[in-house]
């Protein structure tokens, strides 16, 4: 059972997250021939204040 975890800054609309889940599922299915019902995608959303880039928080 493939499990893909995507970590990203919170705030994207539900439609964008649904599209991401669909596209990641498609990619895993193509890349490793995994049966679609076995693929799991988890989105972990992080507040911008907890996300640092180049030593600075994003929020």
ChimeraX commands (.cxc) that place a marker at each C-alpha (Angstrom):
marker #1 position 0.00,0.00,0.00 radius 0.5
marker #1 position 1.81,3.16,-1.16 radius 0.5
marker #1 position 1.48,6.08,1.23 radius 0.5
marker #1 position 2.46,9.57,0.07 radius 0.5
marker #1 position 2.65,12.46,2.53 radius 0.5
marker #1 position 2.59,16.02,1.21 radius 0.5
marker #1 position 3.53,18.79,3.62 radius 0.5
marker #1 position 2.62,22.33,2.63 radius 0.5
marker #1 position 1.69,25.71,4.01 radius 0.5
marker #1 position -1.97,25.89,4.97 radius 0.5
marker #1 position -4.51,28.01,3.15 radius 0.5
marker #1 position -5.15,26.37,-0.21 radius 0.5
marker #1 position -8.78,25.87,-1.19 radius 0.5
marker #1 position -10.40,22.42,-0.91 radius 0.5
marker #1 position -10.61,22.11,-4.72 radius 0.5
marker #1 position -6.83,22.53,-5.01 radius 0.5
marker #1 position -6.24,19.85,-2.38 radius 0.5
marker #1 position -8.63,17.47,-4.13 radius 0.5
marker #1 position -6.76,18.07,-7.41 radius 0.5
marker #1 position -3.42,17.44,-5.69 radius 0.5
marker #1 position -4.65,14.16,-4.21 radius 0.5
marker #1 position -5.96,13.07,-7.61 radius 0.5
marker #1 position -2.75,14.01,-9.46 radius 0.5
marker #1 position -0.45,12.38,-6.90 radius 0.5
marker #1 position -2.58,9.23,-7.01 radius 0.5
marker #1 position -2.35,9.21,-10.82 radius 0.5
marker #1 position 1.44,9.61,-10.68 radius 0.5
marker #1 position 1.91,6.77,-8.19 radius 0.5
marker #1 position -0.36,4.52,-10.21 radius 0.5
marker #1 position 1.64,5.21,-13.39 radius 0.5
marker #1 position 5.10,5.13,-11.84 radius 0.5
marker #1 position 4.90,1.88,-9.90 radius 0.5
marker #1 position 1.78,0.22,-11.30 radius 0.5
marker #1 position 0.16,0.28,-7.88 radius 0.5
marker #1 position -3.51,-0.65,-7.78 radius 0.5
marker #1 position -5.42,2.64,-7.41 radius 0.5
marker #1 position -7.51,1.46,-4.42 radius 0.5
marker #1 position -4.30,0.78,-2.48 radius 0.5
marker #1 position -2.84,4.30,-2.85 radius 0.5
marker #1 position -3.09,6.68,0.11 radius 0.5
marker #1 position -2.29,10.41,0.06 radius 0.5
marker #1 position -2.05,12.48,3.23 radius 0.5
marker #1 position -1.83,16.27,3.17 radius 0.5
marker #1 position -0.27,17.84,6.24 radius 0.5
marker #1 position -0.86,21.58,6.44 radius 0.5
marker #1 position 1.52,23.74,8.42 radius 0.5
marker #1 position 0.84,27.33,9.54 radius 0.5
marker #1 position 3.02,29.82,7.64 radius 0.5
marker #1 position 4.53,30.99,10.94 radius 0.5
marker #1 position 5.89,27.46,11.44 radius 0.5
marker #1 position 7.46,27.26,7.95 radius 0.5
marker #1 position 10.93,28.70,7.54 radius 0.5
marker #1 position 12.77,29.54,4.32 radius 0.5
marker #1 position 16.36,30.83,4.31 radius 0.5
marker #1 position 16.21,31.38,8.06 radius 0.5
marker #1 position 12.97,33.39,8.02 radius 0.5
marker #1 position 9.39,32.30,8.78 radius 0.5
marker #1 position 6.97,32.56,5.85 radius 0.5
marker #1 position 4.20,34.07,8.00 radius 0.5
marker link #1:1,2 radius 0.2
marker link #1:2,3 radius 0.2
marker link #1:3,4 radius 0.2
marker link #1:4,5 radius 0.2
marker link #1:5,6 radius 0.2
marker link #1:6,7 radius 0.2
marker link #1:7,8 radius 0.2
marker link #1:8,9 radius 0.2
marker link #1:9,10 radius 0.2
marker link #1:10,11 radius 0.2
marker link #1:11,12 radius 0.2
marker link #1:12,13 radius 0.2
marker link #1:13,14 radius 0.2
marker link #1:14,15 radius 0.2
marker link #1:15,16 radius 0.2
marker link #1:16,17 radius 0.2
marker link #1:17,18 radius 0.2
marker link #1:18,19 radius 0.2
marker link #1:19,20 radius 0.2
marker link #1:20,21 radius 0.2
marker link #1:21,22 radius 0.2
marker link #1:22,23 radius 0.2
marker link #1:23,24 radius 0.2
marker link #1:24,25 radius 0.2
marker link #1:25,26 radius 0.2
marker link #1:26,27 radius 0.2
marker link #1:27,28 radius 0.2
marker link #1:28,29 radius 0.2
marker link #1:29,30 radius 0.2
marker link #1:30,31 radius 0.2
marker link #1:31,32 radius 0.2
marker link #1:32,33 radius 0.2
marker link #1:33,34 radius 0.2
marker link #1:34,35 radius 0.2
marker link #1:35,36 radius 0.2
marker link #1:36,37 radius 0.2
marker link #1:37,38 radius 0.2
marker link #1:38,39 radius 0.2
marker link #1:39,40 radius 0.2
marker link #1:40,41 radius 0.2
marker link #1:41,42 radius 0.2
marker link #1:42,43 radius 0.2
marker link #1:43,44 radius 0.2
marker link #1:44,45 radius 0.2
marker link #1:45,46 radius 0.2
marker link #1:46,47 radius 0.2
marker link #1:47,48 radius 0.2
marker link #1:48,49 radius 0.2
marker link #1:49,50 radius 0.2
marker link #1:50,51 radius 0.2
marker link #1:51,52 radius 0.2
marker link #1:52,53 radius 0.2
marker link #1:53,54 radius 0.2
marker link #1:54,55 radius 0.2
marker link #1:55,56 radius 0.2
marker link #1:56,57 radius 0.2
marker link #1:57,58 radius 0.2
marker link #1:58,59 radius 0.2
view
